[in-house]
Amino acid sequence: MSAIRSTAEEQSWVQSTPDVCGGDPCIRGTRIPVWSVVAARRAGATAEALRDYFVTPLTDADIRAALSYFETHREEIEEQIRLNEEA
């Protein structure tokens, strides 16, 4: 993954809501968890593929926000990836 520059606007793109995806941080207005974007990226998905991979299409800003959130909350997202791989 390349270096991601974080901004307050990108951070606000990510929301945790108790009744949505078990409270995992998601791209705002969607049910797409940050961990799933990071996991898909690790599996080799390009930004272009990610835009169309999910039922709700993502924008480049959505992808940047998810990756930026990961960079500042690495432990949390790594744990969510691990838990979902075990499920």
Number of C-alpha atoms within 10 A of each C-alpha: 8 5 8 15 11 15 11 8 10 19 18 12 19 23 19 15 14 10 8 15 14 10 12 21 25 24 24 18 10 15 17 22 23 25 25 17 25 20 17 15 17 11 9 11 15 11 17 11 13 19 17 12 14 13 10 12 12 20 14 12 12 21 21 19 26 27 26 21 26 20 15 13 11 14 11 13 22 15 12 18 16 12 10 12 9 7 5
